[in-house]
Amino acid sequence: MAKPKESNELHFVGVKGVAMSGMAVMAQKLGYIVTGSDVAEVFPTDELLHKNKIEVFEGFRAENLKGRHPTLIVSAAYGDSNPEVKEARRRRLRVRTQSELLGEFLRSYEGIGVSGVHGKTTTSSILAFLLKESGFSPSYVIGAPDVPGLQGNSHLGDGKFFVVEADEYRKSEADKTPKFLDLSLKHVIVTSIEFDHPDVFDSAESVYVEFYKLLTKVPRDGTIIACIDWQLVRRLVNRFVDRVCLTYGFDSGADFQIVDFTEDAVGISFALKTGEKKLGPFTSSLPGPYNAQNIAAAIVMALKLGATQKAIMKALPKFVGAKRRFERLGEVNGALVIDDYAHHPTAVTNVIAAAHHKFPDKKITIVFQPHTYSRTGKFLREFAKSLVGADRIILLDIWASAREKTGYVTINDLLSEIKENRPDVEFRSSLEEVAKYIKGTVSESDVVLLVGAGDVYKIFDYCQ
């Protein structure tokens, strides 16, 4: 792959983000001189950056750019108020977004984008893994700190395929254009469409409109793979009769219908019915019907790209999941502790249900850290409804994130909403307090879920 036309030096502002860290590593492997900056706080990607010897400046300061003339690659969490971006603008250095750089990288490949409000990371991880195990040597950028079975969260392969997460979130603080519209994609998976990111979108309809724009960019010799278990996805694919569009899901109208689904403590099993044929059965250690949908998407796309059913069936049981997706961290007092990135009511509901199915004789405790004020405020009732599925609920304060420091809602609003049905809900003000509580209350009859897109996963370390 030839390098895009950039300065030979790239500086990543917000380099510890999962997508940014993967792009930084990939750029370094392409021969760029790569540096980055971020907050001092420990991130799951710190080890990846250290392993690849990428220099990371602690904090954002204009002097981090002194004596250098890099192109700045800026995370969507930061904008013109960032000291380094200000300095770059003053010095007329080139400033680009992460999605713009990824779009440049993709142009030398046959791009495969995994889009959707839910399941992007798991589906793209599985697809990259299936293609790798089938001998295609794909390139990929995955939105997780690490994916066991793959070579980190980004990789440059020898083959023609490049798998990426196609993110609907805004590309920058100033530009609300979705990141995925910067990407050069021949094939697109749509896992789901519903309302999310209320700091950017005002309704499910406005989310839908952006996915429509994405699919208009798919060339006529490309492929759309879509889950019609979602009403808005069904509506969307009906508008693209001039493209190759293969549907999947539990819905009986799907081109690849998920049938014979079973779930137990070991994992899930299902077949795919297509016409008069049945493919499978496919087995996985991943939990829940939602992961059957993610796996089905990856299977259908892998088959379309040339992988064989035999190779897929052999590879799939080896895939153990991406980091921070129903990840088993270990035990505390004999209680299994699981970390999950779920931060939308639908995802929280799915994770709790999966835990009950996988561990039917265990008491499920959820420690939930809401992510962003805007999402928490918009979905107060939905979060309250999703959380009551756990046997015990512990709330942490709202994780503000770099892109949203304050808001009109507080954790007390969510507590009040939950208490209407579950007066036993508890609040703890710090990770350390939760760890102390867990160590003093759980036993081998419990399963603890650490759920959220912030730093809730650190509780397990505090328990040690």
FIPASE-245662 format. One record per residue (C-alpha): y negated, z negated, x negated; residue in one letter. Coordinates in steps of 0.25 Angstrom, whole numbers, m for minus. Example, Ala and Ser with C-alpha at 12.3 -4.5 7.8 and 13.67 -1.06 7.14 Angstrom:
# FIPASE-245662
> 18, m31, m49, A
> 4, m29, m55, S
//
This chain:
# FIPASE-245662
> 0, 0, 0, M
> m14, 4, m5, A
> m25, m6, m5, K
> m36, m4, 6, P
> m49, m1, 0, K
> m55, m15, m2, E
> m61, m22, m14, S
> m49, m26, m23, N
> m53, m41, m20, E
> m51, m47, m6, L
> m55, m61, m2, H
> m49, m67, 11, F
> m58, m76, 19, V
> m48, m85, 26, G
> m37, m82, 17, V
> m28, m93, 22, K
> m26, m87, 36, G
> m12, m81, 38, V
> m16, m67, 40, A
> m27, m68, 29, M
> m17, m74, 19, S
> m7, m63, 21, G
> m17, m52, 19, M
> m22, m59, 6, A
> m8, m59, 0, V
> m6, m44, 5, M
> m20, m40, m2, A
> m16, m47, m15, Q
> m3, m39, m15, K
> m10, m27, m13, L
> m18, m30, m26, G
> m31, m36, m21, Y
> m37, m48, m27, I
> m36, m58, m16, V
> m44, m71, m14, T
> m46, m79, m1, G
> m53, m91, 4, S
> m51, m101, 15, D
> m52, m116, 20, V
> m46, m126, 11, A
> m36, m130, 22, E
> m21, m128, 19, V
> m16, m116, 26, F
> m1, m111, 28, P
> m5, m98, 20, T
> m10, m106, 7, D
> 4, m105, 1, E
> 4, m90, 3, L
> m10, m88, m3, L
> m6, m97, m15, H
> 7, m90, m17, K
> 0, m77, m18, N
> m11, m83, m28, K
> m22, m79, m19, I
> m35, m87, m22, E
> m40, m94, m10, V
> m54, m101, m11, F
> m55, m114, m3, E
> m66, m112, 7, G
> m76, m101, 10, F
> m87, m99, 0, R
> m96, m88, m5, A
> m93, m91, m19, E
> m78, m88, m17, N
> m83, m73, m18, L
> m92, m75, m30, K
> m90, m64, m41, G
> m80, m56, m32, R
> m82, m45, m23, H
> m70, m46, m13, P
> m68, m40, 0, T
> m67, m51, 10, L
> m56, m52, 20, I
> m60, m62, 31, V
> m51, m69, 41, S
> m55, m68, 55, A
> m58, m83, 55, A
> m70, m81, 46, Y
> m83, m73, 47, G
> m97, m71, 42, D
> m100, m86, 42, S
> m89, m87, 31, N
> m96, m90, 17, P
> m87, m79, 10, E
> m90, m69, 21, V
> m105, m72, 20, K
> m104, m70, 5, E
> m96, m57, 6, A
> m106, m51, 16, R
> m118, m55, 7, R
> m112, m48, m5, R
> m107, m36, 4, R
> m93, m38, 1, L
> m83, m32, 10, R
> m78, m41, 22, V
> m66, m38, 30, R
> m56, m44, 40, T
> m42, m48, 38, Q
> m38, m38, 48, S
> m46, m26, 42, E
> m39, m28, 29, L
> m25, m29, 36, L
> m29, m16, 43, G
> m31, m9, 29, E
> m18, m14, 24, F
> m11, m9, 36, L
> m16, 5, 35, R
> m5, 9, 24, S
> 6, 4, 33, Y
> 12, 6, 47, E
> 6, m6, 53, G
> 13, m15, 63, I
> 5, m25, 71, G
> 10, m37, 78, V
> 0, m40, 89, S
> m1, m50, 100, G
> m7, m64, 104, V
> 7, m70, 101, H
> 18, m68, 91, G
> 11, m59, 80, K
> 15, m67, 68, T
> 30, m69, 72, T
> 32, m55, 77, T
> 25, m49, 65, S
> 33, m58, 56, S
> 46, m54, 62, I
> 43, m39, 62, L
> 39, m40, 47, A
> 52, m47, 45, F
> 61, m37, 52, L
> 55, m25, 45, L
> 57, m32, 32, K
> 71, m35, 35, E
> 73, m21, 40, S
> 69, m16, 26, G
> 55, m10, 30, F
> 47, m19, 20, S
> 35, m21, 29, P
> 21, m26, 25, S
> 16, m37, 34, Y
> 5, m48, 37, V
> 9, m59, 45, I
> 1, m70, 52, G
> 9, m82, 47, A
> 8, m90, 34, P
> 22, m85, 30, D
> 34, m78, 36, V
> 48, m82, 31, P
> 56, m70, 28, G
> 43, m62, 25, L
> 35, m61, 12, Q
> 24, m70, 16, G
> 14, m67, 28, N
> 10, m53, 22, S
> 18, m43, 14, H
> 17, m29, 8, L
> 30, m22, 10, G
> 35, m8, 5, D
> 37, m2, 19, G
> 27, 5, 29, K
> 26, m6, 40, F
> 15, m17, 40, F
> 17, m28, 50, V
> 4, m36, 54, V
> 0, m46, 64, E
> m10, m39, 73, A
> m20, m50, 77, D
> m29, m49, 89, E
> m38, m59, 84, Y
> m52, m55, 79, R
> m54, m49, 66, K
> m66, m57, 61, S
> m76, m68, 66, E
> m86, m57, 69, A
> m76, m46, 74, D
> m67, m49, 86, K
> m60, m36, 84, T
> m45, m40, 84, P
> m39, m40, 70, K
> m27, m30, 75, F
> m37, m19, 77, L
> m40, m18, 62, D
> m25, m15, 60, L
> m18, m2, 57, S
> m6, m3, 66, L
> 5, 7, 70, K
> 14, m2, 77, H
> 9, m14, 86, V
> 17, m26, 92, I
> 10, m33, 104, V
> 17, m47, 106, T
> 8, m52, 117, S
> m6, m52, 123, I
> m13, m64, 129, E
> m26, m71, 128, F
> m29, m78, 115, D
> m41, m79, 104, H
> m51, m84, 115, P
> m61, m84, 103, D
> m60, m68, 103, V
> m54, m64, 116, F
> m59, m68, 130, D
> m46, m65, 138, S
> m32, m59, 137, A
> m38, m46, 141, E
> m47, m45, 129, S
> m35, m48, 120, V
> m27, m37, 127, Y
> m39, m27, 125, V
> m38, m29, 110, E
> m23, m27, 110, F
> m25, m14, 118, Y
> m34, m9, 106, K
> m24, m13, 96, L
> m13, m4, 103, L
> m23, 8, 104, T
> m22, 8, 89, K
> m7, 10, 88, V
> m4, 24, 85, P
> 4, 33, 94, R
> 15, 33, 84, D
> 15, 18, 83, G
> 22, 7, 91, T
> 18, m4, 101, I
> 27, m15, 103, I
> 23, m25, 114, A
> 28, m37, 121, C
> 27, m35, 136, I
> 30, m49, 140, D
> 15, m50, 139, W
> 7, m44, 151, Q
> m4, m39, 143, L
> 5, m33, 133, V
> 12, m26, 144, R
> m1, m21, 149, R
> m5, m16, 135, L
> 7, m8, 132, V
> 6, 0, 145, N
> m7, 6, 140, R
> 0, 12, 128, F
> 9, 22, 133, V
> 6, 32, 122, D
> 11, 23, 111, R
> 26, 18, 108, V
> 26, 5, 115, C
> 38, m4, 115, L
> 38, m17, 123, T
> 46, m29, 121, Y
> 48, m43, 128, G
> 55, m51, 138, F
> 49, m42, 149, D
> 60, m33, 155, S
> 51, m21, 154, G
> 50, m22, 138, A
> 56, m10, 130, D
> 63, m21, 122, F
> 66, m33, 131, Q
> 69, m46, 126, I
> 83, m50, 132, V
> 94, m60, 131, D
> 84, m70, 125, F
> 90, m84, 121, T
> 84, m95, 113, E
> 90, m108, 107, D
> 88, m117, 95, A
> 92, m107, 85, V
> 82, m96, 90, G
> 81, m84, 100, I
> 90, m72, 103, S
> 86, m60, 111, F
> 89, m45, 113, A
> 80, m33, 116, L
> 83, m24, 127, K
> 78, m10, 126, T
> 83, 0, 136, G
> 98, m2, 138, E
> 99, m8, 124, K
> 99, m22, 119, K
> 94, m25, 105, L
> 98, m38, 98, G
> 101, m49, 100, P
> 90, m54, 91, F
> 90, m68, 86, T
> 79, m76, 80, S
> 76, m91, 76, S
> 62, m89, 82, L
> 60, m97, 95, P
> 56, m93, 109, G
> 55, m80, 118, P
> 41, m77, 111, Y
> 48, m75, 98, N
> 58, m66, 105, A
> 46, m58, 109, Q
> 41, m58, 94, N
> 54, m54, 89, I
> 56, m43, 99, A
> 43, m37, 95, A
> 47, m37, 80, A
> 60, m31, 83, I
> 55, m19, 92, V
> 44, m16, 82, M
> 55, m17, 70, A
> 64, m8, 78, L
> 53, 2, 80, K
> 49, 2, 65, L
> 64, 5, 61, G
> 71, m8, 60, A
> 85, m8, 65, T
> 90, m18, 75, Q
> 101, m23, 65, K
> 91, m26, 54, A
> 82, m33, 65, I
> 93, m42, 70, M
> 97, m45, 56, K
> 83, m49, 52, A
> 78, m57, 64, L
> 86, m70, 62, P
> 81, m71, 48, K
> 66, m72, 53, F
> 62, m87, 54, V
> 48, m85, 59, G
> 34, m85, 53, A
> 27, m97, 48, K
> 20, m106, 59, R
> 28, m99, 70, R
> 38, m109, 75, F
> 40, m113, 61, E
> 49, m125, 58, R
> 42, m134, 48, L
> 52, m145, 47, G
> 55, m159, 53, E
> 48, m172, 55, V
> 57, m184, 59, N
> 67, m174, 62, G
> 58, m166, 72, A
> 57, m151, 69, L
> 42, m147, 67, V
> 38, m132, 70, I
> 25, m125, 67, D
> 20, m114, 76, D
> 7, m106, 76, Y
> 6, m105, 91, A
> m9, m107, 96, H
> m9, m100, 109, H
> m4, m107, 122, P
> 7, m96, 124, T
> 12, m98, 110, A
> 12, m113, 111, V
> 20, m112, 124, T
> 30, m103, 117, N
> 31, m112, 105, V
> 34, m124, 113, I
> 44, m117, 122, A
> 51, m112, 109, A
> 52, m126, 104, A
> 58, m131, 117, H
> 69, m120, 117, H
> 72, m121, 102, K
> 73, m136, 103, F
> 77, m140, 117, P
> 81, m154, 114, D
> 68, m157, 106, K
> 55, m163, 110, K
> 44, m153, 107, I
> 31, m159, 101, T
> 19, m149, 99, I
> 8, m151, 90, V
> m3, m141, 94, F
> m15, m138, 87, Q
> m24, m129, 95, P
> m30, m117, 88, H
> m45, m113, 90, T
> m54, m119, 100, Y
> m56, m106, 108, S
> m41, m105, 110, R
> m39, m119, 114, T
> m50, m119, 124, G
> m46, m106, 130, K
> m31, m110, 132, F
> m32, m125, 135, L
> m24, m125, 147, R
> m14, m115, 141, E
> m12, m124, 129, F
> m10, m136, 137, A
> 0, m129, 146, K
> 8, m124, 133, S
> 8, m137, 126, L
> 14, m145, 137, V
> 27, m138, 134, G
> 29, m147, 122, A
> 35, m161, 124, D
> 24, m167, 116, R
> 10, m162, 113, I
> 1, m165, 101, I
> m12, m158, 100, L
> m21, m157, 87, L
> m35, m153, 87, D
> m39, m138, 89, I
> m38, m130, 76, W
> m51, m123, 76, A
> m48, m112, 65, S
> m58, m106, 56, A
> m63, m96, 67, R
> m66, m107, 77, E
> m72, m120, 73, K
> m76, m126, 86, T
> m74, m124, 101, G
> m77, m129, 115, Y
> m63, m135, 117, V
> m57, m148, 110, T
> m43, m153, 109, I
> m46, m163, 120, N
> m47, m151, 130, D
> m33, m147, 126, L
> m28, m161, 127, L
> m34, m164, 140, S
> m28, m151, 146, E
> m14, m155, 140, I
> m15, m169, 146, K
> m15, m164, 160, E
> 0, m161, 159, N
> 3, m168, 146, R
> m4, m182, 144, P
> 5, m185, 132, D
> m2, m174, 123, V
> m7, m180, 110, E
> m18, m176, 101, F
> m19, m179, 86, R
> m31, m176, 78, S
> m25, m172, 65, S
> m12, m166, 59, L
> m9, m179, 52, E
> m10, m187, 65, E
> 0, m177, 71, V
> 10, m178, 59, A
> 9, m193, 60, K
> 12, m192, 75, Y
> 24, m183, 73, I
> 30, m191, 62, K
> 30, m203, 71, G
> 35, m197, 84, T
> 45, m185, 82, V
> 60, m185, 79, S
> 71, m176, 78, E
> 70, m174, 93, S
> 57, m167, 92, D
> 51, m153, 88, V
> 37, m153, 84, V
> 28, m140, 85, L
> 16, m139, 77, L
> 8, m128, 84, V
> m5, m121, 82, G
> m12, m111, 73, A
> m19, m122, 65, G
> m14, m132, 55, D
> m4, m139, 64, V
> 7, m135, 55, Y
> 2, m145, 44, K
> 7, m157, 53, I
> 21, m155, 48, F
> 16, m157, 33, D
> 9, m170, 38, Y
> 22, m175, 43, C
> 29, m174, 30, Q
//
